[in-house]
Amino acid sequence: MSDSGHRVAVIGGGVAGLTAAYELTRQGVSVALYEKEQTLGGLASSFPLDDGYLERYYHFICLNDHEYFQMLEELGLKERLRWRLTKMGQYYQGAWYSFGYPWDVLFFRPWGWAEKLRFGLRIMDIKRQPAGAWRAIEHRTAEEWLIDQFGRRVYESIYAPLISLKFGPYAGRLSAAWMWARIHRLGKSRTRLLQLEKLGYLQGGTQTLVDALAERIRRQGGVIHTGRPVEAILLDGGRVQGVRFAGETIPYDAVLATIPTPYLAGMVHGAGQERLAGLNNIDSIGVTCLVLRLKQRYSPYFWTNISDSRIALAGVIEFSNLNAGVCANGDHILYLPQYLPSDSPRYHLADEEIYQEYLGYLRLMRPDFDASWVRAWWVFRDQYAQPICTTGFSQQVAGMVSPVQGLFITDSHQLYPDDRTVSNSIGLGRRAAAHILAERGKDGGD
Ligand SMILES: Cc1cc2nc3c(=O)[nH]c(=O)nc-3n(C[C@H](O)[C@H](O)[C@H](O)COP(=O)(O)OP(=O)(O)OC[C@H]3O[C@@H](n4cnc5c(N)ncnc54)[C@H](O)[C@@H]3O)c2cc1C
């Protein structure tokens, strides 16, 4: 390994930032990574539980998460990957339905036979479409396109609640392309035979990946700072000069920002900052998530979607139905996420209020549920949890090589029309590193 003298700052210690730092230090680049939290991992970070860790948010892996598999191979972690056939549920107007197996749709009472047949055929067709088929529909709203595909009753019974619970006030502007990509991706996580849903998890959770990346970065000569934010990215003459950290200016040849773009827009100072004005147009919604450790199982499903106007949860995710060993003593883990704009008063409710309200939802859905089942609970929040991909979004996507020389950007919105995933963030980190290396080559840094 040779230090070329080219110095790179990576801002953000989530999966994208860690991947980029790993890749750059592997190529002999001098890297300092800055993470504002005490712990690494970003949206995929964890907290200590029993003898291991529990993720703040659930993370499942799909059969087509190829960037993830490649990284696990490189880090010697492939044997930590586990797969399981999972069940999906639908809670519709006070009743539970199984909704994971293709034949389940036949027993979904709210739909007529013609709707069931059309639903099955359209899903099969979308799954078979080529990867670029979204381009033709990206200017349509998800609502318009879904009604065209499945009919109004199917839309209103399952898709309208899903979109509204995930995107709140932005739901009406969501691009059809985002919805298309979601159906397409999950379709790829089904077995060929019988089309059963097969999902994966990493033993030890995503922390296993985060720890291994951090260990490699340090071993390859990189430096990791945690527990303090980068305060500013400093420009001069349209070029990056460095970062301000802990009140000091530190010069860098290149800066890679892997933080949500709404943060980034306000952090860049100096001549040339106006070139990044477009970043202000990218919206993102926040999340509040209650995690429950239960003494007994709540449902047989890994994931339950909700169509009931009394319940504001984006789903009930019983993670222990994917990873039965998530708690050392066999306890059950439930994640209850609610997506909310971070300026809404509900985003700022006290933890105890959230706990009481969400427990009320669980009682509504299962009247014999009792608070005595709860052994422990936690509430987590993130201000920017999901970018909003509005119609015609491809015109708004920020380039990884920004208009400011020496500044590189990764953010989940660049995955459009695909959704944010750990696998996709690994891909973003790798591509950003490749751009920085190419730029270094041009500057004669090699
Ligand atoms: C509720 C929820 C469920 C999810 N479920 C799944 C799933 O099942 N499967 C899946 O694959 N993916 C899932 N994801 C998505 C996955 O977690 C993300 O796509 C991925 O972790 C994003 O990584 P990132 O590095 O791109 O961004 P982030 O994780 O957002 O990383 C950005 C980092 O920058 C740091 N930062 C911000 N400002 C500063 C600053 N000024 N200075 C220094 N550091 C700063 C932040 O603290 C953060 O650590 C889920 C996400 C959420 C919210």
The ligand as a MOL file (V3000), in Angstrom:
LIG
                    3D

  0  0  0     0  0            999 V3000
M  V30 BEGIN CTAB
M  V30 COUNTS 53 58 0 0 0
M  V30 BEGIN ATOM
M  V30 1 C -37.0380 2.1720 8.8260 0
M  V30 2 C -36.0020 1.6950 7.8290 0
M  V30 3 C -36.0200 0.3700 7.4020 0
M  V30 4 C -35.0800 -0.0830 6.4840 0
M  V30 5 N -35.1360 -1.4000 6.0860 0
M  V30 6 C -34.2130 -1.8640 5.2220 0
M  V30 7 C -34.1950 -3.2390 4.8620 0
M  V30 8 O -35.0300 -4.0250 5.3040 0
M  V30 9 N -33.2280 -3.6650 4.0010 0
M  V30 10 C -32.2900 -2.8190 3.4920 0
M  V30 11 O -31.4110 -3.2750 2.7420 0
M  V30 12 N -32.2890 -1.5070 3.8120 0
M  V30 13 C -33.2220 -1.0060 4.6590 0
M  V30 14 N -33.2130 0.3080 5.0080 0
M  V30 15 C -32.3290 1.2200 4.2880 0
M  V30 16 C -30.8870 1.2590 4.7950 0
M  V30 17 O -30.8430 1.3690 6.1950 0
M  V30 18 C -30.2360 2.4800 4.1520 0
M  V30 19 O -30.4360 2.4470 2.7660 0
M  V30 20 C -28.7380 2.5650 4.3750 0
M  V30 21 O -28.3860 2.2350 5.6900 0
M  V30 22 C -28.2900 3.9790 4.0280 0
M  V30 23 O -26.8990 4.1040 4.2020 0
M  V30 24 P -26.1530 5.4280 3.7840 0
M  V30 25 O -24.7420 5.3140 4.2100 0
M  V30 26 O -26.4040 5.6660 2.3350 0
M  V30 27 O -26.8690 6.6270 4.5750 0
M  V30 28 P -27.0280 6.8630 6.1450 0
M  V30 29 O -27.2010 5.5900 6.8520 0
M  V30 30 O -28.0820 7.9150 6.2750 0
M  V30 31 O -25.6060 7.4730 6.5680 0
M  V30 32 C -25.3260 8.8350 6.6450 0
M  V30 33 C -24.4370 9.0740 7.8720 0
M  V30 34 O -24.0150 10.4390 7.8860 0
M  V30 35 C -23.9620 10.8640 9.2390 0
M  V30 36 N -23.9490 12.3350 9.2500 0
M  V30 37 C -24.9620 13.1890 8.9630 0
M  V30 38 N -24.5300 14.4600 9.0670 0
M  V30 39 C -23.2080 14.4160 9.4100 0
M  V30 40 C -22.2200 15.4040 9.6470 0
M  V30 41 N -22.4690 16.7070 9.5640 0
M  V30 42 N -20.9620 14.9890 9.9680 0
M  V30 43 C -20.6740 13.6660 10.0520 0
M  V30 44 N -21.5870 12.6990 9.8560 0
M  V30 45 C -22.8310 13.0660 9.5270 0
M  V30 46 C -25.2150 10.2220 9.8360 0
M  V30 47 O -25.1550 10.1700 11.2380 0
M  V30 48 C -25.1710 8.8340 9.1860 0
M  V30 49 O -24.4100 7.9300 9.9630 0
M  V30 50 C -34.1170 0.7970 5.9580 0
M  V30 51 C -34.0850 2.1290 6.3980 0
M  V30 52 C -35.0150 2.5800 7.3200 0
M  V30 53 C -34.9890 4.0130 7.7690 0
M  V30 END ATOM
M  V30 BEGIN BOND
M  V30 1 1 1 2
M  V30 2 1 2 3
M  V30 3 2 2 52
M  V30 4 2 3 4
M  V30 5 1 4 5
M  V30 6 1 4 50
M  V30 7 2 5 6
M  V30 8 1 6 7
M  V30 9 1 6 13
M  V30 10 2 7 8
M  V30 11 1 7 9
M  V30 12 1 9 10
M  V30 13 2 10 11
M  V30 14 1 10 12
M  V30 15 2 12 13
M  V30 16 1 13 14
M  V30 17 1 14 15
M  V30 18 1 14 50
M  V30 19 1 15 16
M  V30 20 1 16 17
M  V30 21 1 16 18
M  V30 22 1 18 19
M  V30 23 1 18 20
M  V30 24 1 20 21
M  V30 25 1 20 22
M  V30 26 1 22 23
M  V30 27 1 23 24
M  V30 28 2 24 25
M  V30 29 1 24 26
M  V30 30 1 24 27
M  V30 31 1 27 28
M  V30 32 2 28 29
M  V30 33 1 28 30
M  V30 34 1 28 31
M  V30 35 1 31 32
M  V30 36 1 32 33
M  V30 37 1 33 34
M  V30 38 1 33 48
M  V30 39 1 34 35
M  V30 40 1 35 36
M  V30 41 1 35 46
M  V30 42 1 36 37
M  V30 43 1 36 45
M  V30 44 2 37 38
M  V30 45 1 38 39
M  V30 46 1 39 40
M  V30 47 2 39 45
M  V30 48 1 40 41
M  V30 49 2 40 42
M  V30 50 1 42 43
M  V30 51 2 43 44
M  V30 52 1 44 45
M  V30 53 1 46 47
M  V30 54 1 46 48
M  V30 55 1 48 49
M  V30 56 2 50 51
M  V30 57 1 51 52
M  V30 58 1 52 53
M  V30 END BOND
M  V30 END CTAB
M  END
